Amino acid sequence: MRLRLFLLVIFLGLAAFAGSPAWEMAEHFRTLERAEVSSSRKARLQKWMGEKRPLAALVDFSQEEKSRETELSRIVVGEGMILAVDKKSGLLQWLSFDGAENLLANHACLCPLWELRLIDAAGQVRFIGSHDSKVECRELDSPLGLEITYTRAEAVAKVTIQKAAGTFVRFGITVDNCGEGLRFDRLEFPRLALLPRGTVASNKCVLPWRRGRLRSIDEFQNCQHEEYPCSSARFQMTALYDAEKKKGIYFASEDAEGHEKEFLQTYIPAYGMFIKNLRCYPADRGRPGNNVKSSFTCLLGAFDGDWYDAGQIYRQWYLQQSWVSRGPLYCNDTPEFLKRSPVWLRFYLRDSKGLFPESVLDSFNQWSELFPNRKIPATLYHYAKFQEPENKPNYPVCEYYGFCAAPFPGLPEILQDCTSRGLRCSVYLQSEIYNQDAPENMDLAPGRKLTSDGTALLYLNERGICCRMSSVWQKRSEEMRAHLMKIGFTGFYQDTFGKSKPASECFDIRHGHDAGGANTDYRAQRSYGKASRKQTKAVNPEFYLGGEASCECYVDLLDYKLNAVSTYPGHIPLERALYGDYILSHGRVVSEEYTASDFRQIGFDFLEGAIPGRFFGLPPKDEASRQYLKDIAGLTEAAYDYLRAGRMLRPMEFAKPVAMMELMKPQKMKTEEWRNTVYRSYKDGSVGIAVFRFGEGQDENSLILPSADALEVPKQSMIWRLMPDGKRLKLGSMETIKEIFLALPGNGFDFFIIQ
């Protein structure tokens, strides 16, 4: 019986595929992108696609001289661009600039340009897209490009592809809902089959993952995806480039309103294509009859260079957004003590572990002895007593979340004393999770986040989640902030603030937002963040606000963010190069053991100008480690105009080959034994160079200096070695020195100034 049923399903599936090869290919691409599909199944599908679907090469459009229409294609030529679209399918065939090669893979027309996930009144899910639609193409004049209309019974989609400045085009889409009771739930657009530059070995993919990541394209045979605005995608640009020839393809969404989206990447060796897909969520996706509105465009094009050059394209757009309205750190209103903090501490109170307010006093006394006359920031977890849940004793989602709890006895007095001597202690404040079972929180029920079917969301299947835009949660949050400031805290670490996921958005329109989709959570977080900033800064301009791995679109609402992951494979300082001169960061964990791994973590923080930390324990006892911390903090202070407040430039090349080394903590990864970062001072335009050596034992190398013109400094500029006490040692001038000699021990560091 089971065999007959299985054969029937296979037969029906084959019958459906036989009627629509385009739909079949769309299903295959969709399968490759699904996270829940096993790696082995994806590998089998990749193999099948290569063996069972050999395809002829597409037409070469490189010699086209003017716009025209053939039996099969619509071709637009002008302003250095050649664009060709298949008239039957409405799919891209060719895109090139200035006589260069096609940016699209040879079999790009296999890949659906757009696809919609629909849900009907009965809750059934189906997909429609550019496959099996009636297609019409119309040339556009200003800007030059094409409008492609796809007509189906359920929807009418209009896609625009238009020339932008330089070697770029913009993609836009609108989709009108023509069905009865249909919900537009998820949109894939644009899904682009790109032709990798160079060889598989030389190709690198730049990802918006956390602070920036660089990976080989061969690692993408299983689809990788990053969610925005979330900690896994903090910004909206990606790139694919040949690391040898420095030729690449740039892709970014230019969305200034925080719409939820996912960046998906899949490499298909059989077709030689690297698929970039942007997944978005239409506004009001919880209500039938919604449409896809034109709210932002995507930019695709060719560029010369590497990850840093791609980042500078995005930075030009980013600096035009309201998110940087407070200006760069060099001159904005972020508290000065925070910008110059030597370390970031972490306090943890817990009755069951014998950790009481006296531990805060003891820790601060010892740290203030190491850094006398300095204001030191810290984050305190658990200002109130609580009962640990039996199922999660090591990671409790605490019972006092959501209301004004009584502080530990003696804590206000200790905070008052320590604050008078330089401590600036923030407190962990949950920005959306609360204890729905606490009697104090019964009136918060109207503010709970609801799914599209009205189910209340839970965090870890345990605690409730409030919508930050709901009036009851905003009122309660205002009360909690006032309560904590009265206790004596001078900052808030707003946990979970500054990131969101489509899976946790709210559909309850009574809160004043859409029924899910679009930028629902962004609007809610902005509303919460503005209220928090207004309330706290009115009381104390030096009050400081932070978030958890917060994204680019909350920079104007925060003074700092936590780097939620210390280091990871493929880490590049891309976020620091994009907008790191507009917001502070601090590290995640420095353990109280002070191992070599801990000092390497401090090294990563040093190179990117992050405040080192969070120090989980007391300062080290041995004099060598204490002096190390004092020296690296002193050097950071002396190099403040560069490391903390400067604009990041391109890293320099080392004269000797740099070996890779394997780190085991905080996670297993490989990194270069030598790294450097380069900064320009906003104060006078001079250049600073930070160097850290992660390798073991003593070693030597040299930095190859670019020309004075390349660094945009006067040719007569002098080169100085900066010391931890702020003194300078003159090395020579840019006219005479071509390399800076380096000799460093394991976990050693240095800093140089060109001025």
Helices and strands as residue ranges (DSSP letters): H 2-19, H 21-33, H 39-52, E 68-69, E 73-78, E 81-86, E 92-97, G 108-110, E 115-119, E 125-129, E 134-141, E 144-151, E 155-164, E 168-177, E 183-194, E 203-207, E 213-216, G 217-220, E 224-228, E 237-242, E 247-254, E 261-268, G 269-271, E 273-280, E 297-304, H 307-318, G 322-324, H 336-339, E 344-348, G 351-353, H 357-370, E 376-381, H 411-420, E 423-430, E 433-434, G 439-447, E 458-459, E 463-465, H 471-487, E 491-495, G 502-504, G 509-511, H 520-539, E 544-548, G 552-557, E 560-562, H 574-579, E 584-586, H 596-607, E 613-615, H 623-638, H 640-643, E 647-649, E 653-654, E 660-663, E 669-672, E 674-680, E 687-693, E 699-704, H 708-711, E 718-722, E 728-733, E 739-744, E 748-754
